[in-house]
Amino acid sequence: MTRPLTPASLSFTGGVPRAPAYDDIYHSADGGLGQARHVFLGGNGLPGRWQDRERFTILETGFGMGVNFLATWQAWRDDPRRCARLHYLAIEKHPFKEPELAVLHGMWPELASLSAALRGAWPPLTPGFHRLLLDEGRVVLTLAFGDIADCLPQVEARADAFYLDGFAPRKNPGMWDPVRLARLNRVAASDATLATYTVAGAVRRALAQGGFACEKRPGFGRKRHMLAAVYAPRWSVPPVARPAERHAMVIGAGIAGSAACERLAARGWRVTLLERQPAPATEASGNLAGIVMPLLSRDDNLPSRLARAAYLFALRLAGQVGGAGIAFDGAACGVLQLARDADHAGIQRATLAEGGYPEDFARWMTPGDVALATGHAGSSGGWLFPQGGWLRPASFCQALLGACGARLEAFFGADVAALRHTGAGWEALDARGEILAAAPVLVIANGALAGTLAQTRGLPLQAVRGQVTHVPARFLPPLPMVVCGDGYVTPPSAGMCCVGASYDLDADPRLRNDSQHGNLEKLSQLLPQAALPATLPLAGKVGFRSVAPDRLPLAGALPDFEARITGSRLRDVPRLPGAYGLLGYASRGLIWAPLAAELLASLLEGEPLPVEAELAAALDPGRFALKAFRRADPT
């Protein structure tokens, strides 16, 4: 279980921000902005080192008030030769709440516009990695909220520069643990540099053990010295593998494929999209409304952590492409997840209390609150996710594809019957064997149709039928939010409320009365006061979800089922060259798709991953082949 966060306390000593928990100040008494520029930017040779580069990555230990990040962002903006994309990773055990940040940022009025943008994107204070897209996505801030002992081993990146911050070593020894410092080499690029204000001997020795050549330099203000270092190991550092040509062919224009197109195009990729239907999102992504909400568990297990990261990134990407109710149909109206009964309500309340979730992420609605909001007078209460809501998947897909601009070439009515690997990459063939399109990188995102292609047929994916019922809004009480439990009901879209959904293990594509009856039974539990007519016309939508045995998505390089696995780790699973999958989104495609696409794009670009390494591994398409190998050869 992840540990709940303890936010930082706002305190000052002589006008300088102070952390009572560490009995130390956040920056030099001679000025936080000046220290950031002299020690961290200057100590790493910035902005010079990022100039004319495609990307540059900085890793900071101790985000604090964010002044080092803001100073770096401002320097990046002011540099006409800046890198095209700046990645900034920061680990912070005790993040500030947004109101306290506003007070602190008031000390640097020259950074007002940037600090306001940072606070506008500031995430709920929940444990784990949070990826923020700033400056139209050209500045990517990944915040790792948690103890450095937990977070640093989960970072997958190649840092070009390190900012070692986080209070004095004698005040916060865990941050400066010698083994931890030496292991910074695991995430260091071959030409990485490092800077910090401390010149403590134990710090210098630990860095030297990790391959960093250190030197003292003049310090800032009244501090005589600071430390700068260059990564100069005696061993060779393998280069980051990146495709020679940034051109991908995406199969499928549902939510998975559309998000992949947008995330790749945002990085400058050329994307060729092939979809068998005449328009995007007409199959499993074709419902009138889908729900955007996280998944909570009392032990904060791996699926819950993944769903939280996915939910929060989905909200950010939705805002990036224009927002619900503006660029696409939907509303951030909140999602209420009702407790089944009094015992379940107790579990829900304990989950909130033990998880320490902030109210902007999840809060408890009493039975009285539920009655006032929905008219359901007999509930046991439930969780409210205030930032959640609903959106129309087809409209969202159109917004994602529209954001790609000229970098996207889409072909509809292009039914891919087979794929062929050549020396130049991949070719998509129709039923007659004629080439539809070709690209060096292949992304299969065709949902329940994955079994029709040889490259994904060996994956243990099951097509599960889901029928959604459309109920005219006039038959239901006004709904200010999505209500769910064992089923769900959405506020109206095009005059219809969506109620669902069935979970059927057959392949019938037709609307069925038995599935509709089951959906209406669920509705009666969610809104018992609804006065439905004795019979409703058979109306709704049938789709087929792609579901993996562990109910988690697949995002990453596809395994080569014909090659032999030679070891017991994921990296030992042979892969199809240049072939990737975004599959198995089950009934949570609206939250899985944005994060999985961001993960895939980060893998292709050799960028820092947006989630912890163990979470990325849990989505690896090779995990099933590896499990089968382990069962067959337990040694």
N, C-alpha and C positions, 0 to 999 in steps of 0.2 A: 504494500500500500504506500502511495506517496504521502509525504508529510504535509499537512496544511501549512499555508504561508502565514507568517507573522509580519504584517506591514511595518515599515519603518515609522518611528516616532519623530515628529517635527520638533526640533529644539535648536536653540542658538546660544552661543557663548561669545560675547563681544561682537555680535553681528555676524559671526561665522556659523554656518550650519554644523550641528553636532549630532552624533549618534550616541544616545545614552547607553545603549546595550553594549557598546564597545569603548565607551569613554574616550572617544576620539573625534576629531573634526573631519568633515567630508572633503575639504580641500585646504590648501595653504591659506593662512591668514593674510597673505599678500595678494590673494585673488584667485578664484577658481578658474576663470576664463584664461587668465594669463598663464596659470599653471598648465592648463590643458594644451595651450598652444606651444609653450616652451618645452614641457617634458614629453608629452605624448605625441603631438604632431611633429615637433622639431626633432625629438629623439628617434623618430622613425623615418626621418627624411621626407616628410610629407609637407606639401603636396607633390613634390618632385617625383616620388617613386610610383605614383599611380598614373602619371601623365601618359597619354596615348595608349593606354591599355584597355582591353575589352572589359576586364573586371578586376576588382581589387577587394580583398577580404581582410577585415580587422577583427580581432578577438580581444575583448576586454573582460578582465576579471574584476567585477564590482561596478555595476552601472550607476548606482547611487542616484544622484539628481539628474543624471543625463548630460551634464555640462561637457564632458569629453566628447560625447556623441554629437551634441549640438555644435560645438566648435569645429568638429570634423566635417559635419554636414555643410556648415557655412563655408569652410575652406574649399570643399568640393564644388559648391555652387559658384564660388568666386573664381575658380580656375578654368579658363577657356580650354585647357588641354586635359581636363579631367577624364577619368576612366568612364566608359559608357555605363557601367553598373557598379555601384558600391554596395558591398555586403558588410554589415556590421553585426557581429554576434556579441552579446553581453550576458554575463552570468550575474544574477543578483538574488541573494537569499532573502533580503528584506526590502521589497520594492515599496515605493511611496504610493499612496493613494493619489488620485488625480488632483483633488483640491490642494493637497500639500505641495504637489509639484507646481501648481500655479503660483503659490506663494514664493517658492524658491526661485522659479524662473523669472520672477519679477526683479531679481537682482541683476539680470542681464537684459536690459531693454533693447539692446542692439540685436538680440536674437529672438525678439518677440514673435515674429511671424513663424519661425521654425519651431519654437517651443510650443506655440499654439497648435501647430500641425501635429506635433508629437503627442500632445495631450489629447487632441481630437481622436487619435488612433490608439490611445492607451488602452490596453486590454483589461478585462476583469482580472483581479489578482487571484488566479488559480495556478497550481503547480504545473510545471512543464514548459515546453517551448511554445512561444508565440511569434508567428511571423507577421510583421507589419510591412505594408507596401506604401512607401512614401515617395513624394516627388514624382508622381505618375509611374510608380514602380521602378524608377531608376535607382532609388536608395532603398535597400531592403534591410530592415532592422529585425533581427531574430533575438528575442529576449528569452533567456533560459531562467525561469523563476525557480529557485531552489538552492540547496547547499552545493557548493562547488564540488564536494566529494561525490555527489550524485550526478551532477550535470556534466562536468567536464568529460568523464568517460563516455558519455552519450553523444558528444559532439562529433559529427562527421564533416570535416572541412579541411582545407589547406589554407591556413592563415598566412597572409603576406606581412602582417604587422600585428604585434601584441601590445596592448596597453595593460600593464600590471598595476592595478589599483586595488582598493579594498582595505583601507586603514593600515596602520603601522604593523609590521610583523609581530611585535610583542603584544599588540592589542588584539589582533585577529590571527593567531598562529595557524588556524586551519586553512586559511587562504594561502598561506605561504609555506605549506608543508613541503619539505625538500623533495620527496618522491613525486608529489604532484607537479612541482615546478619542472623537474627533470623530464616528466612525461609530456610536457608541452610539445616535445619534438614529434609526438605522434600526429599532431595536427598542424605542423609547421610546413610551409612551402619551402622549396629548396633555397630561396633567397630571402627568407623571412628576416625581419628585424624586430627588436623588442625595446621597450622603454619603460622605466619606472622611476619614481622619486626616491626609492630607498636604495642605499648602497650597502645594506647589511651583508656581512661576510657569508652568512649561511645562505642567503639568496644567491649571491654570486657563485658560490660553490655548487649549488644545486643546478643552476642554469648551465654552468660549465660541464657538469656531468651529462646533461642532456644534449650537449653539442653546440651550445651558444658561446661565442667569444665576447666577453664583456669588457667594457671600459667605463671609467668614471668620466663624467662631463660636468661642466659648471651647472649648478642647480638653479632653481627658480627662487627669486626673492631672497629671504634670509637663509635659505638652505644652501649649504656650500656645494654639495655634489648631488648628482642624479646618476642613474645607470642607463647605459645604452648597450645593446648587444646585437650581434649578427649571427644568424644560424650558419654555422660552419662545421658540420659534423665530419668525422673521419670516414663515415660510411656514405654510400650513394643514396640519394632520395629519388625514387621512381617518379617519373612525370605523371601528371593527371591525364588520363585517356579521354579525349574528346573527339567527336566525329569530324572528319576532314571537311565535310560539307554539311551545312545546317539546312537540311531539307528533309522533311518527314512526310510520309504517306500515312494518313489516319483512316482506318476502316470503321465507319459507323458515325452517324451524326446525332446520336442521342446525347444525354447529359455528359457521359464519359468522354465521347469523342469531341464534343463542342468545347468542353473545358480544356482538353488537351490542345486543341487548336489555339485557343486564346492564350494559354500559358506559354506555348512555344513561340507564337507570333510576337508576344510581348518581349521576347528575348531576341527578336530579329530573325527568327527562323522563317523559311518559306515552307508552307504547309499545303499539301494536296489532300483534299478530303473526298472520300468515296462513300456514298450512301445509296442503298438500294431503293429506298422510298423516294417519292417526288419532293419531299420537304424534310427538314430536320425534326427530330423528336416526334415521330408518329407511332412508335411501337411502345416499349415499356416506359419511355419518357413522355408518352402522349396524354397523360392524365390532365384533367382541368386544373387540378391543384395538388401540390405535394407539400409535405411538412418539413420545416427546418427546425430541428431540435436536437439536443445532445442526449446522451445515455448516462444515467447515474447508477452507481452501485455502491454498496456500503463499504466494500473493500477497495474501491477505486481500482478495479482490475484493468488489465491491458485493453480490452475492448472499450471500457469507459474512458480511459485516457485517450485512446485513439479517436473516439467519437467526440470528445471535448475539443481536441485539437482541430478535428475536421469541421465541427460546427462553427467554431470561432473563425477559422480561416474562410469558411463559406460566407459568413457575414461580411468579412472584409472584402472578398472578391466581388460579392454582390454590390457593395458600395463602390468598388473600383470601376465597375462597368456601368454605373449610373444609378443603381438603387431600386428597390422594390417599389412599385407604384409610380415610378418615373420612367426608367429605361425598360422595364418589363413588368408584367402583371404580377401583383402580389402585395403583401402588407406585412410589416414587422409589428404585428398586433399582439404578439405574445402567444405562448403555448402553455395550456394547463394540462398537466398529467394527473388525473384523478387517482386517488388511492382506492383499492378494491374494497377495503373494509377498515374497521378500526385498527386491527392488528397491522395491516399493511401501512396505514397512516403512521403508526408508531415507528415502523421501519423507515418510512420516508423522512420523518422528522429527525430521526437519529442520523440518517445519512447526511442531511444538511448540517447538523450540528457537528458531527465528527469530521466532515470534510472541510469545515470552515469556509464554505463558499460565500462569496460576497453577494449581496442582494441584486446587483446588476447582472449576475449570472443565473442564480436560482434562489428562490425564496418560497416560504411556505404560505399557502392560502388556506385559511381556516374554513370550516364548513359555512360559516356566515359570509365570508368573502366570496366563496363560490356561489352561494345563493344570490348574492347581490349582483355578481357579474353575469351569471348564466341562467338564473332562475331555477337551478337544480337545488331544491331545499333539503334533500336527504343525503347529500354526499358526506364523506368522511374527510374532506379537504384534499389537498394535493400540491404538487410542485408547480410553481409558475416559472417559466423561462421567459423573462420579459423581453429579451431581444429576439426571441424566436418568432416564427410566423409561418406563412404559406406563400407559395409562388406557383405560377403556371410554368411547368418545365419547358414547354415549347417556346414560350416567350423568353424565358431565361436563355435557352440555347440560341435563339436568334440574336439576343444581345451579346452573348459571348462571341458568336461568329462575326457579328458586325464589328466588334472591337478589333478583329484581326486586320481589317482594312485590306490593302492591296497584297498583303503577304499570304492571303488565303486564296486558293483556287479550289472551288467546290464543284463536284460532279454529283448530281442527284439522278436517280434512276440507274445508277451504276452498281450492278449486282456482282460482287466479287465471288467467283466460284472456286478460285485456287490462287495460291501465292507461290512464286518461284524465286529462289535466291540465285543471283548471278554475281559475277565478279564486281559489278558496280553497285550492288545493293539488292533491292527487292522489286519484283514486278507483280502487279495484280492482274489476274486474267479473268475474263468472263467465261460463260459456259461453253463458248466456241473455241476457247484457247487464245483469244485475241487479247492483246495488252490494253488494259484500261489506263494504267498509270504506272510510274516507276519512281523510286526514290531510294537513297542510301539507307534511310532509317524507316522502319516499319512500326506502327502502333496499331494494335488490334484492340478495338473498343466497341465491339458489336454485340455486347450483352449476351443474351440467350442463344445467339447464333454462333457463338465461339466454337461449338462442336462441329460446325460445318466446314471448318478449315483444319488442315492437317497440323498446322503449327500449334493449335490450341486444343485439338481434339483430346489429347491425353490429360488435360487438366480435369480434376474431379469437380466439375461444375454441373449443377442441376438446374433445369428450367422449371420454375415453380409458378403456377398460374395464380394470378391475382385479379379479382374482379372488384371494381369500385362502383358504387351505386350513386347515381345523381338524383338528389332530392330537391325539388323546387323550393327555393328559399321561403316562399309564402307559407309553407307547412311547418316551419321551425321558428322558434323564438329568435330574436336578433342575437347574433353571436359576436361579441366584441373580440374574441380570440379563438384560436384553435382549441378544441377540447379532445383529449385522447385518454385512453385507458386500455381496455381490451378492444381496440378499434379506435377510430377517430372520426371527427366531423369538423369540416372547415367552414369558415365564413363563406358567403356566396362568391362564386366566380361565374360571370356570365349568367347570373340568375339562378345558379345551381350550387347547392352545398354538396361536397364530396364526402361520402361515407364509406368506410372500408376498414380493411380490405380482406377479401378471402385469401386463404392459403391452401391451394389445391394441388394435388400431385397428379394432375392429368393434363392433357394437351388440347383440351377443347377450347377453340378460340371464340366461341359464341357466348353471348350473354345468357346466363342461366337463372331460373327462378330460385333454385336452392341457394345459390351464392348470394342473391339479393336478399333472400329471407335471413340468412345469417348476418349480413351487414345491418339489416334493420333491427335485428335482435341486439346487436352491439350498440346501435343508436339509442335504443330504449334504455340501456344501462347508463349511457352518457347524458342523455336528456330525457328523463322519464316523463317530464311535463309536456313533451312535444305531442301535439294532437295530429297524428298522421291519419289520412283517410284509410279506410279498410283495405283498399288495394291501391297500389301505385303502379304506373306503367313500368315495364321492364326497361330500364335506362341506365347507362353507365359505360364503362370501358373495361376491356379485358387486356391484360398485358402479361408478359412472362418475365419474371425476375430471374437473374442469373445468381445462383447461390452456391457458395463454397461450403465444405463440411464444417469449417470453424466459424462460418458466418462473417468472415472478414473479407475485405476486397483483395484483389490481386493488383499490384502496381509495381512494375519493374521489368527486368530482362526476363524473357521467356526461356524456360529450360529446353535443352536439346534432349528429347526422350531417346534418341538413338545412340547417344554417347554414354560412356560409362562414368559414373560418379567415382571419384578417387579419394574422397575424404569425408569427414563427418561434419563439415561446416558448409554454410551456404555458398561461400566462395569456391567450394570444391564442386559445385553443381555446374556441369557444362551448359553453356547458353547458345542459343541460336544467334548468329552474328547480326547485330544491328536490329534485332526484333524485340519488341516490348509489348506488354499487355496492360490494359486498364479494364478489369473485368470483375465480376462477382459482387456488384454493389447491392444486391438484394433489394430491400425496400428502403434503403437510406442513401440512394444515389445523389440526392441534392446536397448532402453534406460530404459524402465520400468523394464525389467527382472533383471539386476544386482542389482539395488537399492532395489527392492522388495525382492529379495533373501537375501540381506544383512539385511534388516529389519526383515525378518522372522527368520534368524539365530540369530540375536541379541535378539529377543523376547524369543526364545527357550533357549538361554544361560543365560538370565538374564543380558545381557550386556547393556551399554548405547546405546540408539537408534541413528541411523545415521542421523535422521532428526528431525525437531521440532515436539513436541508432537501433535500440531494441524494438521500437515501434515500426521503424522502416523495415526491419528484418521480419516482423510479423506480417507484413504485406507482400513479401517477396514471392513471386509466382513459383520459385523453385522450392518453396518450403514443403510441398507435398511430395515431390520427387525425393527430397532428402529424408523425409519421414519414412517413406517406403524403403529406401536404402538402409536406414538404420534398423528397421524391423527385420529386414532380410539378413543383415550382417550386424548384429548387436555389438560385435567387438570393435 
